[in-house]
């Protein structure tokens, strides 16, 4: 995991990807602001949690939590990704 870190969304990403999914309202706001500066942006920007069958819209950063918090985020992301893929085959 030594190469793991923050992933920066580039202007090209807004033209290269159909979807850009994020974890919380702060990310969503930042991405929408950045997308407005891209002339030919085609990516749909959404909260990953909007696909959660358990309706947990925001995925909270578990960084300052314990193992249970990381497990909860993992399970939530897994649910959301499965639902996203079912809706967008």
Order of alpha helices (4+ residues) and beta strands (2+ residues): alpha-beta-alpha-beta-alpha
